[in-house]
């Protein structure tokens, strides 16, 4: 099993902004996770080598989420949000020269497209006890790669055509159902708990 993984080092930043506090307590939320080493690190891993997929690159990319919440009933809040990511489409055109002194060439074209992943939340509680439920949809940050070109074996002769199409996931987040809560058991202490179900 491959265990050659990068160290995860990042920072989470969150912001809550009351939009209409006098009516249904409508609030806008924003949160982001930023790796401190790079904006994103992409590594699909070895094809035929078992590994722990959660540790390869899943925590090595910037994550941004927005949400809108409202208190629909007394002590009951609902929220709708979205997590934003990206997918990549790339094309490479190459010419491999077989003659000494003649340089090979490569042209690489890539485009990034946004991926929007919805999630929904429900919260009930007060200062003494609270309970929350969150569902997040599956997120596939796809990578499509097409390579076209030719390898010239002898100068002036027609080269061997090269063609390959590949598809992989830059990052993947499964369906997630989370339940958590907290309760105050003394004037200076509070206990928290959380359960999480993921469908891989």
Residue frames as a rotation matrix with the C-alpha (Angstrom) as fourth column:
UNK 1
0.577 0.817 0.000 0.00
0.817 -0.577 0.000 0.00
0.000 0.000 -1.000 0.00
UNK 2
-0.212 -0.633 0.744 1.33
0.575 -0.696 -0.429 3.43
0.790 0.337 0.512 -0.93
UNK 3
0.536 0.342 -0.772 1.85
0.837 -0.330 0.436 5.67
-0.106 -0.880 -0.463 2.08
UNK 4
-0.613 -0.790 0.027 3.83
0.777 -0.596 0.204 8.47
-0.145 0.146 0.979 0.41
UNK 5
0.391 0.854 0.342 1.48
0.847 -0.479 0.229 11.37
0.359 0.200 -0.911 1.18
UNK 6
-0.416 -0.486 0.769 2.07
0.219 -0.874 -0.434 15.06
0.883 -0.013 0.470 1.67
UNK 7
-0.721 0.130 -0.680 1.61
0.674 -0.092 -0.732 16.65
-0.158 -0.987 -0.021 5.07
UNK 8
0.150 0.848 0.508 -1.70
0.755 -0.430 0.495 18.51
0.639 0.309 -0.705 5.43
UNK 9
-0.559 -0.311 -0.768 -1.18
0.723 -0.637 -0.268 22.05
-0.406 -0.705 0.581 6.64
UNK 10
-0.460 0.481 0.746 -3.98
0.537 -0.518 0.665 24.58
0.707 0.707 -0.020 6.16
UNK 11
-0.954 0.177 -0.242 -6.21
0.078 -0.634 -0.769 27.24
-0.290 -0.753 0.591 7.65
UNK 12
-0.277 0.937 0.213 -10.00
0.914 0.188 0.360 27.46
0.297 0.294 -0.908 7.91
UNK 13
-0.986 0.027 -0.163 -11.63
0.021 -0.960 -0.280 30.89
-0.164 -0.280 0.946 7.82
UNK 14
-0.338 0.935 0.110 -15.34
0.918 0.301 0.259 31.52
0.209 0.189 -0.960 8.37
UNK 15
-0.996 0.091 0.002 -17.58
-0.091 -0.985 -0.146 34.58
-0.011 -0.146 0.989 8.25
UNK 16
-0.332 0.943 -0.038 -21.22
0.943 0.330 -0.041 35.07
-0.026 -0.050 -0.998 9.24
UNK 17
-0.998 0.003 0.056 -23.16
0.006 -0.986 0.165 38.13
0.055 0.165 0.985 8.07
UNK 18
-0.338 0.936 -0.096 -26.74
0.605 0.138 -0.784 38.88
-0.721 -0.323 -0.613 9.26
UNK 19
-0.839 0.072 0.540 -28.67
0.468 -0.411 0.782 40.09
0.278 0.909 0.311 6.20
UNK 20
-0.167 0.852 0.496 -32.17
-0.366 -0.521 0.771 40.60
0.915 -0.053 0.399 7.64
UNK 21
-0.901 -0.309 -0.304 -31.87
0.123 0.490 -0.863 39.98
0.415 -0.815 -0.404 11.39
UNK 22
-0.724 0.667 0.174 -35.33
-0.563 -0.426 -0.708 41.40
-0.398 -0.611 0.684 12.16
UNK 23
0.400 0.868 -0.295 -37.17
-0.894 0.300 -0.332 38.97
-0.199 0.397 0.896 9.81
UNK 24
0.983 0.094 -0.159 -36.56
-0.123 0.976 -0.179 35.23
0.139 0.196 0.971 10.07
UNK 25
0.516 -0.848 0.121 -32.96
-0.365 -0.090 0.927 35.99
-0.775 -0.522 -0.356 11.07
UNK 26
0.966 -0.153 0.210 -31.73
0.256 0.425 -0.868 35.53
0.043 0.892 0.450 7.51
UNK 27
0.498 -0.866 -0.047 -27.96
-0.399 -0.276 0.874 35.08
-0.770 -0.417 -0.483 7.55
UNK 28
0.845 -0.355 -0.401 -25.27
-0.326 0.252 -0.911 34.66
0.424 0.900 0.097 4.92
UNK 29
0.674 -0.637 0.374 -22.33
-0.175 0.354 0.919 32.39
-0.718 -0.685 0.127 5.72
UNK 30
0.731 -0.553 -0.401 -18.95
-0.463 0.030 -0.886 31.99
0.502 0.833 -0.234 4.06
UNK 31
0.634 -0.605 0.483 -16.14
-0.299 0.384 0.874 29.58
-0.714 -0.698 0.062 4.83
UNK 32
0.723 -0.477 -0.501 -12.90
-0.495 0.149 -0.856 28.62
0.483 0.866 -0.128 3.14
UNK 33
0.738 -0.612 0.284 -10.12
0.157 0.566 0.810 26.14
-0.656 -0.553 0.513 3.69
UNK 34
0.814 -0.525 -0.247 -6.74
-0.503 -0.425 -0.753 27.19
0.290 0.737 -0.611 2.30
UNK 35
0.715 -0.679 -0.169 -3.66
0.699 0.699 0.149 24.91
0.017 -0.225 0.974 2.20
UNK 36
0.783 -0.436 -0.443 -0.66
-0.149 -0.824 0.547 26.92
-0.603 -0.362 -0.711 3.33
UNK 37
-0.177 -0.918 0.355 1.78
0.237 0.311 0.921 25.21
-0.955 0.247 0.162 0.97
UNK 38
-0.993 -0.078 0.089 -0.10
0.102 -0.173 0.980 25.75
-0.061 0.982 0.180 -2.33
UNK 39
-0.429 0.891 -0.144 -3.54
-0.886 -0.447 -0.123 26.63
-0.174 0.075 0.982 -3.71
UNK 40
0.763 0.631 0.139 -4.01
-0.591 0.768 -0.248 23.09
-0.263 0.107 0.959 -5.00
UNK 41
-0.507 -0.858 0.075 -1.92
-0.772 0.492 0.404 19.94
-0.384 0.147 -0.912 -5.30
UNK 42
0.591 0.749 -0.301 -3.10
-0.793 0.469 -0.388 17.35
-0.149 0.468 0.871 -7.83
UNK 43
-0.672 -0.731 -0.119 -1.93
-0.740 0.667 0.083 13.73
0.019 0.144 -0.989 -7.79
UNK 44
0.339 0.874 -0.348 -4.16
-0.860 0.438 0.261 10.87
0.380 0.211 0.900 -8.98
UNK 45
0.188 -0.327 0.926 -1.80
-0.690 0.627 0.362 8.24
-0.699 -0.707 -0.108 -7.54
UNK 46
-0.829 -0.531 -0.177 -0.62
-0.520 0.612 0.596 4.99
-0.208 0.586 -0.784 -9.07
UNK 47
-0.135 0.846 -0.516 -3.23
-0.885 0.132 0.447 3.13
0.446 0.517 0.731 -11.09
UNK 48
0.394 0.271 -0.878 -2.52
-0.133 0.962 0.238 -0.38
0.909 0.023 0.416 -9.80
UNK 49
-0.683 -0.654 -0.325 -1.14
0.284 0.172 -0.943 0.41
0.673 -0.736 0.069 -6.35
UNK 50
0.320 0.855 -0.407 -3.57
0.766 0.019 0.643 0.33
0.557 -0.518 -0.649 -3.39
UNK 51
-0.797 -0.559 0.227 -3.64
0.328 -0.718 -0.614 3.51
0.507 -0.415 0.756 -1.34
UNK 52
-0.254 0.687 -0.680 -5.66
0.834 -0.201 -0.514 5.51
-0.491 -0.698 -0.522 1.14
UNK 53
-0.171 0.179 0.969 -7.50
0.866 -0.442 0.235 7.81
0.470 0.879 -0.080 -1.27
UNK 54
0.824 0.550 -0.138 -8.47
0.544 -0.697 0.467 10.33
0.160 -0.460 -0.874 1.41
UNK 55
0.546 -0.676 -0.494 -4.83
0.313 -0.382 0.869 11.21
-0.777 -0.630 0.003 2.02
UNK 56
-0.021 -0.626 0.779 -3.52
0.979 0.145 0.143 11.62
-0.203 0.766 0.610 -1.52
UNK 57
-0.845 -0.299 0.444 -4.79
0.440 -0.860 0.258 15.06
0.305 0.413 0.858 -2.55
UNK 58
0.056 0.998 0.034 -8.26
0.796 -0.065 0.602 15.53
0.603 -0.006 -0.798 -1.04
UNK 59
0.673 0.166 -0.721 -7.04
0.662 -0.569 0.487 17.91
-0.330 -0.805 -0.493 1.67
UNK 60
-0.343 -0.927 -0.153 -4.53
0.670 -0.355 0.652 19.62
-0.658 0.121 0.743 -0.63
UNK 61
-0.563 0.174 0.808 -6.82
0.656 -0.502 0.564 22.05
0.504 0.847 0.169 -2.43
UNK 62
-0.968 0.248 0.025 -8.55
-0.229 -0.847 -0.479 25.32
-0.098 -0.470 0.877 -1.59
UNK 63
-0.493 0.869 -0.046 -12.23
0.823 0.484 0.297 24.87
0.280 0.108 -0.954 -0.70
UNK 64
-0.963 0.256 0.081 -14.85
-0.266 -0.949 -0.169 27.65
0.033 -0.184 0.982 -0.74
UNK 65
-0.515 0.842 -0.160 -18.44
0.813 0.539 0.220 27.39
0.271 -0.017 -0.962 0.48
UNK 66
-0.852 0.394 0.346 -21.39
-0.427 -0.904 -0.021 29.80
0.304 -0.166 0.938 0.71
UNK 67
-0.595 0.711 -0.374 -24.66
0.747 0.661 0.068 29.27
0.295 -0.239 -0.925 2.56
UNK 68
-0.592 0.547 0.592 -27.89
-0.475 -0.830 0.291 31.09
0.651 -0.109 0.751 3.34
UNK 69
-0.732 0.292 -0.615 -29.76
0.594 0.716 -0.367 30.31
0.334 -0.634 -0.698 6.56
UNK 70
-0.436 0.673 0.598 -33.04
-0.512 -0.731 0.451 31.33
0.741 -0.109 0.663 8.15
UNK 71
-0.963 0.231 0.138 -34.97
-0.025 0.433 -0.901 30.66
-0.268 -0.871 -0.411 11.35
UNK 72
-0.665 0.741 -0.094 -38.27
-0.090 0.045 0.995 29.36
0.741 0.670 0.036 9.96
UNK 73
0.567 0.790 -0.234 -39.73
0.199 0.144 0.969 28.47
0.799 -0.596 -0.075 13.37
UNK 74
0.664 -0.292 0.688 -38.75
-0.727 -0.467 0.503 29.11
0.175 -0.835 -0.523 16.95
UNK 75
0.163 -0.765 0.623 -35.33
-0.651 0.391 0.651 27.45
-0.741 -0.512 -0.434 17.50
UNK 76
0.346 -0.030 0.938 -35.51
0.548 0.818 -0.176 25.76
-0.761 0.575 0.300 14.08
UNK 77
0.173 -0.391 -0.904 -33.17
-0.635 -0.746 0.202 26.92
-0.753 0.539 -0.377 11.32
UNK 78
0.691 -0.020 0.722 -32.70
0.508 0.725 -0.466 25.69
-0.514 0.689 0.511 7.76
UNK 79
0.119 -0.723 -0.680 -29.82
-0.453 -0.649 0.611 26.38
-0.884 0.235 -0.404 5.41
UNK 80
0.873 0.051 0.485 -28.99
0.404 0.480 -0.778 25.97
-0.272 0.876 0.399 1.73
UNK 81
0.395 -0.814 -0.426 -25.45
-0.461 -0.576 0.675 26.27
-0.795 -0.070 -0.603 0.51
UNK 82
0.986 -0.159 -0.043 -22.98
0.033 0.448 -0.894 25.41
0.162 0.880 0.447 -2.18
UNK 83
0.322 -0.946 0.028 -19.36
0.078 0.056 0.995 24.36
-0.943 -0.319 0.092 -2.34
UNK 84
0.888 -0.022 -0.460 -17.38
-0.433 -0.379 -0.818 25.59
-0.156 0.925 -0.346 -5.33
UNK 85
0.155 -0.863 0.480 -14.67
0.131 0.500 0.856 23.61
-0.979 -0.069 0.191 -7.08
UNK 86
0.214 -0.128 -0.968 -13.34
-0.890 -0.434 -0.139 23.11
-0.403 0.892 -0.207 -10.61
UNK 87
0.604 -0.098 0.791 -12.88
0.335 0.931 -0.141 20.52
-0.723 0.351 0.596 -13.33
UNK 88
-0.106 -0.762 -0.639 -10.14
-0.537 -0.498 0.682 20.54
-0.837 0.415 -0.356 -15.96
UNK 89
0.856 0.230 0.463 -10.09
0.277 0.551 -0.787 19.76
-0.436 0.802 0.408 -19.67
UNK 90
0.154 -0.911 -0.383 -6.64
-0.477 -0.408 0.779 19.52
-0.865 0.063 -0.497 -21.27
UNK 91
0.968 0.046 0.245 -5.23
0.190 0.500 -0.845 18.83
-0.161 0.865 0.476 -24.72
UNK 92
0.198 -0.967 -0.159 -1.59
-0.307 -0.215 0.927 18.24
-0.931 -0.135 -0.339 -25.64
UNK 93
0.999 -0.028 -0.045 -0.08
-0.037 0.242 -0.970 18.24
0.038 0.970 0.241 -29.14
UNK 94
0.405 -0.907 0.116 3.45
-0.403 -0.063 0.913 16.88
-0.821 -0.416 -0.392 -29.33
UNK 95
0.885 -0.298 -0.357 6.11
-0.261 0.315 -0.912 16.07
0.384 0.901 0.202 -31.88
UNK 96
0.637 -0.693 0.338 9.01
-0.143 0.324 0.935 13.87
-0.757 -0.644 0.107 -30.82
UNK 97
0.666 -0.491 -0.562 12.09
-0.712 -0.191 -0.676 14.27
0.224 0.850 -0.477 -32.99
UNK 98
0.913 -0.336 0.230 14.47
0.231 0.893 0.387 11.37
-0.336 -0.300 0.893 -33.45
UNK 99
0.492 -0.754 0.436 17.28
0.567 -0.102 -0.818 13.37
0.661 0.649 0.377 -35.03
UNK 100
0.045 -0.580 -0.813 20.12
0.955 -0.213 0.205 14.73
-0.292 -0.786 0.545 -32.90
UNK 101
-0.876 -0.449 -0.178 20.06
0.411 -0.886 0.214 18.51
-0.253 0.114 0.961 -32.71
UNK 102
-0.581 0.760 0.292 16.40
-0.080 -0.411 0.908 18.88
0.810 0.504 0.299 -33.69
UNK 103
-0.917 0.203 0.345 14.20
-0.373 -0.125 -0.919 19.83
-0.144 -0.971 0.190 -30.72
UNK 104
-0.564 0.820 -0.097 10.95
0.772 0.566 0.289 18.10
0.292 0.088 -0.952 -29.94
UNK 105
-0.818 0.345 0.460 7.90
-0.345 -0.935 0.087 20.31
0.460 -0.087 0.884 -29.38
UNK 106
-0.554 0.685 -0.473 4.86
0.825 0.531 -0.196 20.29
0.117 -0.499 -0.859 -27.11
UNK 107
-0.698 0.466 0.544 1.78
-0.364 -0.885 0.291 22.50
0.617 0.005 0.787 -27.00
UNK 108
-0.712 0.423 -0.560 -0.43
0.689 0.570 -0.447 22.18
0.130 -0.705 -0.697 -23.93
UNK 109
-0.599 0.626 0.499 -3.91
-0.373 -0.770 0.518 23.71
0.709 0.124 0.694 -23.71
UNK 110
-0.676 0.360 -0.643 -6.06
0.696 0.600 -0.395 23.51
0.243 -0.714 -0.656 -20.58
UNK 111
-0.398 0.619 0.678 -9.29
-0.356 -0.785 0.508 25.04
0.846 -0.039 0.532 -19.35
UNK 112
-0.953 0.117 -0.278 -10.88
0.302 0.358 -0.884 25.07
-0.004 -0.926 -0.377 -15.90
UNK 113
-0.313 0.923 0.223 -14.64
-0.094 -0.263 0.960 24.96
0.945 0.280 0.169 -15.39
UNK 114
-0.616 0.099 0.782 -16.44
-0.776 -0.248 -0.580 25.64
0.137 -0.964 0.229 -12.12
UNK 115
-0.460 0.502 -0.732 -18.21
0.308 0.864 0.399 22.82
0.833 -0.042 -0.552 -10.31
UNK 116
-0.449 0.421 0.788 -21.04
-0.784 -0.609 -0.122 23.71
0.428 -0.673 0.603 -7.92
UNK 117
-0.624 0.179 -0.760 -22.02
0.334 0.941 -0.053 21.19
0.706 -0.287 -0.647 -5.24
UNK 118
0.023 0.709 0.705 -25.21
-0.532 -0.588 0.609 21.85
0.846 -0.389 0.364 -3.25
UNK 119
-0.728 -0.102 -0.678 -25.75
0.455 0.667 -0.589 20.98
0.513 -0.738 -0.439 0.40
UNK 120
0.127 0.890 0.438 -28.64
-0.195 -0.411 0.891 21.39
0.973 -0.199 0.121 2.83
UNK 121
-0.829 -0.482 -0.284 -28.78
0.205 0.210 -0.956 21.82
0.521 -0.850 -0.076 6.57
UNK 122
0.375 0.919 0.119 -31.26
0.034 -0.142 0.989 21.71
0.926 -0.367 -0.084 9.45
UNK 123
-0.747 -0.654 -0.121 -30.60
0.202 -0.049 -0.978 22.92
0.633 -0.755 0.169 12.99
UNK 124
0.475 0.872 0.121 -32.66
0.054 -0.166 0.985 22.82
0.878 -0.461 -0.126 16.16
UNK 125
0.032 -0.431 -0.902 -31.76
0.918 0.369 -0.144 23.90
0.395 -0.823 0.408 19.65
UNK 126
0.903 0.168 0.397 -31.02
-0.015 -0.908 0.419 26.58
0.430 -0.384 -0.817 22.21
UNK 127
0.224 -0.878 0.423 -28.13
-0.830 -0.399 -0.389 27.45
0.510 -0.264 -0.818 24.53
UNK 128
0.150 -0.126 0.981 -28.55
-0.819 0.540 0.194 24.25
-0.554 -0.832 -0.022 26.55
UNK 129
-0.192 -0.158 0.969 -28.91
0.243 0.948 0.203 21.70
-0.951 0.275 -0.144 23.74
UNK 130
0.208 0.231 -0.951 -28.63
-0.824 -0.482 -0.297 21.79
-0.527 0.845 0.090 19.95
UNK 131
-0.045 -0.135 0.990 -28.83
0.308 0.941 0.142 19.25
-0.950 0.311 -0.001 17.13
UNK 132
0.105 0.011 -0.994 -27.93
-0.773 -0.628 -0.089 19.65
-0.625 0.778 -0.057 13.45
UNK 133
0.260 0.036 0.965 -28.18
0.445 0.883 -0.153 17.64
-0.857 0.469 0.213 10.23
UNK 134
0.079 -0.318 -0.945 -26.32
-0.727 -0.667 0.163 18.31
-0.682 0.674 -0.284 6.96
UNK 135
0.499 0.042 0.865 -26.53
0.479 0.819 -0.316 16.56
-0.722 0.573 0.389 3.58
UNK 136
0.011 -0.558 -0.830 -23.92
-0.637 -0.644 0.424 17.23
-0.771 0.524 -0.363 0.89
UNK 137
0.916 0.391 -0.094 -24.21
-0.294 0.492 -0.820 15.96
-0.274 0.778 0.565 -2.67
UNK 138
0.458 -0.752 0.474 -21.50
0.701 0.633 0.327 13.99
-0.546 0.183 0.817 -4.44
UNK 139
0.738 -0.309 -0.600 -18.70
-0.467 -0.875 -0.124 16.09
-0.487 0.372 -0.790 -5.94
UNK 140
0.455 -0.609 0.650 -16.56
0.745 0.661 0.097 14.88
-0.488 0.439 0.754 -8.83
UNK 141
0.518 -0.414 -0.748 -13.82
-0.470 -0.869 0.155 17.27
-0.715 0.271 -0.645 -9.91
UNK 142
0.772 -0.036 0.635 -13.12
0.391 0.814 -0.430 15.68
-0.501 0.580 0.642 -13.26
UNK 143
-0.020 -0.825 -0.564 -9.99
-0.529 -0.470 0.707 15.79
-0.849 0.312 -0.427 -15.39
UNK 144
0.830 0.279 0.483 -10.19
0.273 0.551 -0.789 15.02
-0.486 0.786 0.381 -19.12
UNK 145
0.029 -0.915 -0.403 -6.91
-0.467 -0.369 0.803 14.74
-0.884 0.165 -0.438 -21.02
UNK 146
0.913 0.195 0.358 -6.35
0.227 0.488 -0.843 14.20
-0.339 0.851 0.401 -24.76
UNK 147
0.011 -0.968 -0.249 -2.89
-0.301 -0.241 0.923 13.72
-0.954 0.064 -0.294 -26.27
UNK 148
0.924 0.203 0.324 -2.27
0.254 0.308 -0.917 13.83
-0.286 0.930 0.233 -30.03
UNK 149
0.403 -0.822 -0.403 1.07
-0.738 -0.552 0.388 13.76
-0.541 0.141 -0.829 -31.80
UNK 150
0.960 -0.173 -0.220 3.69
-0.016 0.750 -0.661 11.73
0.279 0.638 0.718 -33.56
UNK 151
0.494 -0.855 0.161 7.16
-0.182 0.079 0.980 10.32
-0.850 -0.513 -0.116 -32.97
UNK 152
0.807 -0.287 -0.517 9.63
-0.560 -0.092 -0.823 10.77
0.189 0.954 -0.234 -35.81
UNK 153
0.809 -0.504 0.302 12.08
0.264 0.771 0.580 7.85
-0.525 -0.389 0.757 -35.91
UNK 154
-0.239 -0.874 0.423 14.22
0.874 -0.004 0.487 9.00
-0.424 0.486 0.765 -38.87
UNK 155
-0.417 0.011 -0.909 14.60
-0.065 -0.998 0.018 12.50
-0.907 0.067 0.417 -40.29
UNK 156
-0.683 0.178 -0.708 12.24
-0.713 -0.370 0.595 13.21
-0.156 0.912 0.380 -43.16
UNK 157
-0.818 0.401 -0.412 10.18
0.172 0.854 0.491 10.06
0.549 0.331 -0.768 -42.69
UNK 158
0.080 0.942 0.325 6.56
-0.407 -0.266 0.874 9.92
0.910 -0.202 0.362 -41.56
UNK 159
-0.723 -0.399 0.563 6.36
-0.640 0.082 -0.764 9.58
0.258 -0.913 -0.315 -37.81
UNK 160
-0.693 0.485 -0.533 4.47
0.535 0.842 0.070 7.07
0.482 -0.236 -0.843 -35.73
UNK 161
-0.120 0.707 0.697 1.11
-0.272 -0.699 0.662 8.55
0.955 -0.110 0.276 -34.67
UNK 162
-0.886 -0.129 -0.446 0.48
0.396 0.293 -0.870 8.90
0.243 -0.947 -0.209 -30.95
UNK 163
-0.274 0.860 0.431 -2.99
-0.440 -0.510 0.739 9.24
0.855 0.013 0.518 -29.48
UNK 164
-0.687 0.085 -0.722 -4.34
0.607 0.613 -0.506 8.86
0.399 -0.786 -0.472 -25.98
UNK 165
-0.042 0.723 0.689 -7.44
-0.365 -0.653 0.663 9.92
0.930 -0.224 0.291 -24.12
UNK 166
-0.682 -0.239 -0.692 -7.54
0.517 0.511 -0.686 9.82
0.518 -0.825 -0.225 -20.34
UNK 167
0.157 0.764 0.625 -10.09
-0.288 -0.570 0.769 10.61
0.945 -0.301 0.130 -17.69
UNK 168
-0.454 -0.299 -0.840 -9.62
0.706 0.455 -0.543 10.81
0.544 -0.839 0.005 -13.95
UNK 169
0.747 0.665 -0.010 -10.79
0.494 -0.545 0.677 12.72
0.445 -0.511 -0.736 -10.91
UNK 170
-0.134 -0.763 0.632 -8.68
-0.115 -0.621 -0.775 15.59
0.984 -0.176 -0.004 -9.65
UNK 171
-0.911 0.000 0.411 -10.55
-0.411 0.018 -0.911 15.35
-0.007 -1.000 -0.016 -6.35
UNK 172
-0.335 0.841 -0.425 -13.61
0.063 0.470 0.880 13.44
0.940 0.268 -0.210 -5.19
UNK 173
-0.834 0.223 0.504 -16.04
-0.545 -0.190 -0.817 14.00
-0.086 -0.956 0.280 -2.33
UNK 174
-0.821 0.537 -0.192 -18.71
0.443 0.813 0.378 11.31
0.359 0.225 -0.906 -1.73
UNK 175
0.175 0.933 0.313 -22.31
-0.016 -0.316 0.949 11.76
0.984 -0.171 -0.040 -0.68
UNK 176
-0.821 -0.518 -0.242 -22.20
0.257 0.043 -0.965 12.86
0.510 -0.854 0.098 2.94
UNK 177
0.408 0.900 0.149 -24.77
0.091 -0.203 0.975 12.86
0.908 -0.385 -0.165 5.71
UNK 178
-0.686 -0.719 -0.112 -23.63
0.268 -0.106 -0.958 14.47
0.677 -0.687 0.265 8.96
UNK 179
0.585 0.810 0.044 -25.36
0.226 -0.215 0.950 14.77
0.779 -0.546 -0.308 12.30
UNK 180
-0.536 -0.799 -0.273 -23.93
0.560 -0.094 -0.823 16.66
0.632 -0.594 0.498 15.21
UNK 181
0.592 0.748 0.300 -24.88
0.215 -0.505 0.836 18.48
0.777 -0.430 -0.460 18.32
UNK 182
-0.642 -0.762 0.085 -23.84
0.129 -0.217 -0.968 19.85
0.756 -0.610 0.237 21.66
UNK 183
0.580 0.793 -0.186 -25.13
0.387 -0.067 0.920 20.17
0.717 -0.605 -0.346 25.19
UNK 184
-0.138 -0.556 0.820 -24.13
-0.506 -0.672 -0.540 22.33
0.851 -0.490 -0.189 28.11
UNK 185
0.332 0.260 -0.907 -23.42
0.456 0.797 0.395 20.20
0.825 -0.545 0.146 31.16
UNK 186
0.082 -0.248 -0.965 -21.99
0.951 -0.271 0.151 22.92
-0.299 -0.930 0.214 33.44
UNK 187
0.823 0.289 -0.489 -21.70
0.218 -0.956 -0.199 26.72
-0.525 0.057 -0.849 33.50
UNK 188
0.274 -0.812 -0.515 -18.15
-0.684 -0.541 0.489 26.55
-0.676 0.219 -0.704 32.09
UNK 189
-0.768 -0.582 0.267 -18.16
-0.273 0.675 0.686 23.42
-0.579 0.454 -0.677 29.88
UNK 190
0.365 0.840 -0.402 -19.99
-0.793 0.054 -0.607 22.13
-0.488 0.540 0.686 26.82
UNK 191
-0.343 -0.418 0.841 -19.84
0.022 0.892 0.452 18.71
-0.939 0.173 -0.297 25.11
UNK 192
0.065 0.289 -0.955 -19.91
-0.946 -0.288 -0.151 18.21
-0.319 0.913 0.255 21.34
UNK 193
-0.251 -0.120 0.961 -20.62
0.063 0.988 0.140 15.08
-0.966 0.095 -0.240 19.30
UNK 194
0.056 0.232 -0.971 -20.82
-0.926 -0.352 -0.137 14.21
-0.373 0.907 0.195 15.60
UNK 195
-0.005 0.000 1.000 -21.68
0.238 0.971 0.001 11.24
-0.971 0.238 -0.005 13.39
UNK 196
-0.065 -0.095 -0.993 -20.88
-0.840 -0.533 0.106 11.10
-0.539 0.841 -0.045 9.68
UNK 197
0.271 0.223 0.937 -22.01
0.293 0.908 -0.301 8.75
-0.917 0.355 0.180 6.91
UNK 198
-0.153 -0.402 -0.903 -20.21
-0.786 -0.504 0.358 8.73
-0.598 0.764 -0.240 3.56
UNK 199
0.700 0.430 0.570 -21.18
0.035 0.777 -0.629 6.74
-0.713 0.460 0.529 0.47
UNK 200
-0.236 -0.871 -0.431 -18.07
-0.634 -0.198 0.748 5.84
-0.737 0.449 -0.505 -1.52
